[in-house]
Amino acid sequence: MSTQVSEIVYSFVCHAATEAAKGIIEDMDVGNKDAEKKKLEFDLSIAFIVVASFDVEMHAAEDKNLHTAIMDGVCDLYFDDLRKFSQDHIKNSVDAGFFIRDKDEIALFVDQFPPHAKAKVDINNFRCKTTLHTIADLLFNKRFLEYQELWKSDMIKAVNKQPGFIPQMPHKVYEHWSGKSGEESRTFESLMFTTQLFTCFSSFSLALSNQLSEITMRENR
């Protein structure tokens, strides 16, 4: 059962990340919309997996092992897809400087280099050919834990209808996508991005929860 549910959850994640990236980028003033859409879709995949994890946990509340099995399966499918895409390294290589814009994350990536290579890196103008699998392998756990804490906090504030509530998890995704942080990231663009993405997360969560409820009901018949 867990394998089938993992496949369903992963298909929901892929579809949601693609559609959300498409909708958000279409409304933004960016140079290369196709490239930015691909980057945002990559960023959003991890974020939607986090949202999915909360929904799966709710529907498997009495069986933590089932929740773990399902989400491990989702992550395996995610990395398998990236691994397959990256097999043709020359054709499908990407610019790490384009896909990693957060300076702390760039430093994390560069930290893998030999000392002599690190010394030559300009963090503000970083360029390096790599694969999406390599980037995800480095950043997945870091971002997952960040998004997980923020999403949990966002859900509590949303349920309590906190006045002036601005969701922080979608904002953190904006920071990772744009490379902006702190005051630099507090713009009208980031507010629109955050609001639109929170709506996407909420719609995704509702749709996935309904699907998981149907599966639970079928299993209990």
N, C-alpha and C positions, 0 to 999 in steps of 0.2 A: 504493500500500500504506500509506504513512504516514498518509494521510487516514482510511482505515478503522480503523487501529490507534488513532489519536487519538480517534475516536468511541467505540471500545470502552473505552479507558482513561477517557475522560470520563464515560461511563455508569456505570462502576464507581465513580468518585469521587463522583458525585451520589448514587448509591444508598447508598454507605458513609457519607457525611456525614449523610444523612437518618436512617438507621437508628441510627447512633452517637449523634446528638443526641437522638433519641427515647428510647433506652435509658438514657442518662446522666441526662437531666432527670427521667425518671420516678422515678429513685432518689434525687433530691435534694429538699430542703425549700426550694422557691422559691415566690414568690407567684403570678406569672402564668406557668404552665408553657408555655402555647402561645407566648407572646412570647419566653420564654427559650430555648425549643427553636429558634425561628426564628433568634435571634441566634447560638446555638451552631452551628447548621447553617452559617451564614455563616462563622463563624470556622473551622470544621472543613474547609470546602471547600479553603481554601488549604493547610491541613496535609496533607490527603489527596493533593493534587496534588504536594506535596513527596515524600511516601512513594512515590507512583506514579513520580515522576521517577527515583528510585533503582532501582526495579524495571525500568523501561524501559531505563535505562543498562546494567544488568546483562545484559539480553537483546539489547542492541545494542552490546555492548562493542567489537566490531570496526568499528563504523561510527558515529562520533560525529555525523556529519551526519544520520544517520537518527534518532538520539536527539533531536537538536535539532529536527528537523522534526516528530517526533511530539509533543513537549512544547509546541512553539510552537502546534501545532494544538489541543492540549488547552486551552491558555490562551486561544486565540482563541474556542473554543467557550464557555468560562467567561464571558468578557467579553461575548460576543454574547448569551448568556442574560440577563445582568444589564442589558444595554442594552435588550433587548426588554421586560424587566420594568419598566424605568424610563421607558419612552416615555410612559406616562400618569403624569406627574410628580405631579399632584394626588392621584390615587388610590393610587399606590404610593410616595409619599414616606415617609421614615422619620425618626426622631429620631436625629441623629448622636450625641447625648449618651447614648443608650441603646446604640447599636451600637459606640461607641468609649468604653471605660472606662479604658483605660490613659492616665495623665496625660501621658506623653511623646507619645503618639499624638494626644491631644486638642490638645496644643500644636502638633503638626505640621499638624493640620487647621485650627486657628485661624490659623496663620501665612499661610494663603492670603487672609485677610481684609484689607481696606484698614486702614491704621493707626488711623483713628478708630473702626472697628468692633472691632478687636482690643483697644483700650483698655477697652471695655465688657464684655468676656468674663470670666465667673467660671469658672475651670477646675473648681472643685469643684461647680458647679451648672450644667453646660454643657447648653444646649438649642439645637438648630438643625435645621431641616427640610432634608433633602437626599435623595439616592437611594443605593441600595446600589452602583450602578455608580460613583458619585463616590467613595464610601468605599473601594471596592476599588481604584480607579485610583490612589488616594493610598497605600494601605497594602500592596498586594500584594507589590511588590518588597521592601519592608522586612521584612515577615513571612516571605516565602519564604526570604530569605537567613538570617534568624535560625533558622528551623525547619530549614533544610538543614544548617547546622553542628551543631545540637543532635542531629538525627536520625542523622547520621553518627557522632557521638560515642556516642550510645545504642546503635547497632548494634555498634560495637567492644566496648563494655562488656558487652553482652548475649552476644556470641559468646565472649568471654573469661570469662563467668560471674563477673563482678566481685562480691565479697561486698557485701551491703547496697545493691545497685544499685537506684536510683530513676530512671526515665527522665526526662530533662530536657525533651525536646521536648513531651510531653503536659503537663508542668507549665507550660511557657511558654504553651501554649494556654489553660490554666486562668487564668493571670494576665491574658491578653488578654480572656478571657470575663468574669472577675469584676472586673477592675480592681484586684485586690490584688497586692502584690508584696513581696519581701523576707520578713521574719519574719511579716508579716501574712498571707502566702499559705501559710505552713507550718502547715496545720491538718489535722484528720482528713478534712474534706470534700475538701481539695485532694489528699490522698493517695488517697482512694477514686476521685476523678475521674481522677487520673493513671494509676492502676492499670487502671481500666476502659478508659480511652482507649488505653493501650498495647496492651491485648488486642485492641481493635478495629483498631488499626493493623496488628498482627501478622497477624490473620485476613485483613484486606484485602490485605496484601502477599502472603500465600500464595495467595489466590484469584486475584489479578491475575497473579502469576508463572505459575501453572498455565495461565491463559488465554493468556498471551504465549508460553508453551512450545508450546501447541497450534498457535498461529498460525505459529510458527517451523518446526515440523515439517511443517505443510501446505505452507509455502512451499518447503521443501527436497525435497519428494517429486518 
